Amino acid sequence: MRPFYLVIGAILAFNTVLLGFLAWAYRSPRFESRRILLGVAMKVPARERAMNMAVSGVLSLVAVLGSTYLLFSSLFRSDLALFATDGSALGAVGRVALESAGILLVYDFTYYVLHRTMHHKQLMRWVHGVHHRARNPSALESFYLHPIELLAGLGLLIASTWVVGPVRMESFLVAFFVYSNLNIVIHSGLRFGHPLLAVIDFLTQKHHVHHRNDFSKNYASLTPLPDLLFRTSG
């Protein structure tokens, strides 16, 4: 179990570095041409913003560590240590790829439902509206959330793992890495402009439109599939 949490710690450290770099790039004149839209990210006092992000960071840490620890035997295969194989290495890699893709796909569709529900008048006013105070978001705003919304999103990731599971620990780690970093990147307000990152630029642009001026479109988080299926892509 200990190596699993060491990898979780490494992923969270990478998240922090990525968040810091993208936040710096958003404000740097060097990357101004990469900005989707110039202007202030959000009009919120610095102290309030810092407090919200600090609470979000602590809650994220407690929720991820606590839920995986308490539900460890239900979420993960207990017969395999981290990075162990029960056959060929290629077979193990294939299983990890399928399981992590399954977790992310289940999460993306369930999050779509959650996100769309959050746009109900009362939930928007009291919960999701906190996040939507960012009309021109940067990476920092990926952590500017109401605690209820933050815990609901992380709860969906854990629930998605349980639905697919029990999975290899590596499968959850891959899914958590993609989930956490992609949520930071799509809020970055930046275009990378490289052909290999065209999908990332597409998702970032779509999410920026959602924040900026069209709350009725682009509810999905990780892929465009739910929005395409339910005709809310825009």
Rosetta blueprint (number, residue, H / E / L):
1 M L
2 R H
3 P H
4 F H
5 Y H
6 L H
7 V H
8 I H
9 G H
10 A H
11 I H
12 L H
13 A H
14 F H
15 N H
16 T H
17 V H
18 L H
19 L H
20 G H
21 F H
22 L H
23 A H
24 W H
25 A H
26 Y H
27 R H
28 S L
29 P H
30 R H
31 F H
32 E H
33 S H
34 R H
35 R E
36 I L
37 L L
38 L L
39 G L
40 V L
41 A L
42 M L
43 K L
44 V L
45 P L
46 A H
47 R H
48 E H
49 R H
50 A H
51 M H
52 N H
53 M H
54 A H
55 V H
56 S H
57 G H
58 V H
59 L H
60 S H
61 L H
62 V H
63 A H
64 V H
65 L H
66 G H
67 S H
68 T H
69 Y H
70 L H
71 L L
72 F H
73 S H
74 S H
75 L H
76 F E
77 R L
78 S L
79 D L
80 L L
81 A L
82 L L
83 F L
84 A L
85 T L
86 D L
87 G L
88 S L
89 A H
90 L H
91 G H
92 A H
93 V H
94 G H
95 R H
96 V H
97 A H
98 L H
99 E H
100 S H
101 A H
102 G H
103 I H
104 L H
105 L H
106 V H
107 Y H
108 D H
109 F H
110 T H
111 Y H
112 Y H
113 V H
114 L H
115 H H
116 R H
117 T H
118 M H
119 H L
120 H L
121 K H
122 Q H
123 L H
124 M H
125 R H
126 W H
127 V H
128 H H
129 G H
130 V H
131 H H
132 H L
133 R L
134 A L
135 R L
136 N L
137 P L
138 S L
139 A H
140 L H
141 E H
142 S H
143 F H
144 Y L
145 L L
146 H L
147 P H
148 I H
149 E H
150 L H
151 L H
152 A H
153 G H
154 L H
155 G H
156 L H
157 L H
158 I H
159 A H
160 S H
161 T H
162 W H
163 V H
164 V H
165 G L
166 P L
167 V E
168 R L
169 M H
170 E H
171 S H
172 F H
173 L H
174 V H
175 A H
176 F H
177 F H
178 V H
179 Y H
180 S H
181 N H
182 L H
183 N H
184 I H
185 V H
186 I L
187 H L
188 S L
189 G L
190 L E
191 R L
192 F L
193 G L
194 H L
195 P H
196 L H
197 L H
198 A H
199 V H
200 I H
201 D H
202 F H
203 L H
204 T H
205 Q H
206 K H
207 H H
208 H H
209 V H
210 H H
211 H H
212 R H
213 N L
214 D L
215 F L
216 S L
217 K L
218 N L
219 Y L
220 A L
221 S L
222 L L
223 T L
224 P L
225 L H
226 P H
227 D H
228 L H
229 L H
230 F L
231 R L
232 T L
233 S L
234 G L
